[in-house]
Amino acid sequence: MSKLIATEPIRTPASYATAFAAGYLDRFKTDRTLRLRLHVSADELGFPGAANLERDVVARIDWVKPGHLDHGLHITWEPESGGPYPTFSGVLCATPESNDQSILTLSGEYVPPGGFVGALFDGAIGTRIAQATAHDLLRRLRSAAEADYAHRQSP
């Protein structure tokens, strides 16, 4: 089992960031199933000019502690169409830094598929792919949340 921790600063209060993330992710539901497209830039992995990596996952989100925005969201995903991709289980939360600044954190675990060979791949590049995927999701959440928060704060 491999651990994953990714963080991203965000210019919103922590409770706003967490609530926004829940609503934002909920927008990707179709027929009560949450589908996300995870994206990794080949440049970010150090392979300029190579094709970017994308995959569709089926996800589930639940409040870690219902009614308490400061406790975050439990999030899981698995590949929508199978294949040699890991499933992930973790927590998405926001920690306050100040009144209007916080840190988004996605932390959890995944099992590299493919047994011993999968573990070798994970050690060589899989961990970098997982980190880049998590950062891409956090950056998308940050951009959308900051824009929404700024719009709500403007007169």
N, C-alpha and C positions, 0 to 999 in steps of 0.2 A: 504494500500500500504506500502510495506517495502522498505527501502533504503539499498543499498549495496555500500560499498567503500572498494576496495582492492588495495594494492600497492606492488610493487616489485622493488628493485634496479636493475639496468641493466648497464653493462659496455659498453655502446655505446652512441654516441651523440643522443640527443632527436629526431632530425629529421630523423636520420637513423632508430631508433627504431620504429617510427610511420610508416615510409614507408615500413620497413621490415614486420611489423605486417600485413599491408594491403596485401602484396604479399604472406606472409605465409598463411593467412586465405583464400586467393583466391585459393590456391592449393587444398582446400577441396571441390571445386565446381565440381558438376557433373550435366550435363544437365542444366546449368545455376542456379542450386540450391546449396547453401552452406550448407553442412552437417558437423556438428561437433559432436564428442563424448566427453561429459563432464564426468569427473571422480572425485570421492571423495574417499580418503582412509579411511577405517573404523578406522584405527589406529589414523589418524588425528582427527577424531571425538570423540576419547576416547572410542572406542569399539574394543579393540584388539581382533583379532581372528574372527571377524565378516566379512561377505562378503563386498567387496568394492562396492560402488554405482556407476553405470554408466548409462548414458542415451544419446540417440541420439537426437540432436536438429537440426532444420532447422533454419539457421541464415541469416542475411542480414547485410552487412556493406556498408557504404557510408561515404565519406569524410564529416566531419562537415562543412568545408568550402573548396570546391574543389580548388586544386592547392596550398593549404597552409598546409604544413606538420606539422606545430606547433599547429594546431587546433584539430588534432586527428580524430578518426573514430567514427561515430555513429554506434552502434551495437545493434541488436535485435535478440532474438531467442525465439523459442517456441518448445515444444516437437514434435518430428517428428510423433509419433504415438498416440498423445493425452495422456490421462491419467491424474492423479492428480499431475501435475507438473506445476510450474509457468512459465509464459512468462516473459522475461526480456527486458528492454530497457535502454540503457545507452551510455556512451562515454568511449572509450579507447584512452588514450593519454599518451604522455611522456613529462616530465618536466625536463629541464636541471638542473643538479647539478654542472657540470663542463664541460670542452670541450669534455670529453669522458665518462662521467657518467650521468645517468639520472634516473628518477623514472617513471616506468610504473604504470598507474592508471586506474582501471576499476571502474567506478561509475555509478550508475543508480538506477532503481526501478523495483520491481516486485510485482505482486499481488498474495498472497498465494491462491491457489485454495481451494474450499471447504467451503467458507463462514466462519462462526464462528468457526467451528471445525478446519478448515485450519489455521485460525489465531492463535488458541491455539497451534497447532502443530508447526507453524512458531515460536512462542514465546519460545517453549520448545526446539526444535532442528532444525527446518527449517532454521532459520537464520544461524546457524553454518554450515549447509549443503551448503547454498548459498555462504557463505564466503569461505569455503574450495574449492568449485567448481571454484570460481573466482580466488583464489590463484593458483590452479592447472593450469588453462589456462594461467595466467601470467607467471608462472614458465616455462611452455612449450615454450611460446613466448620468454622469456629471454634466455633460453638455446640455442634455435635455432638462435636467433639474435646475441648473443655473439659469437657463433661458426662461423657464417657467417662473422661477422665483423672482427674477428681475422684472418680468412682466407684471407680476402680482404686486410688486413693491412700487411700481411707477404710478404716479397720480393719474 
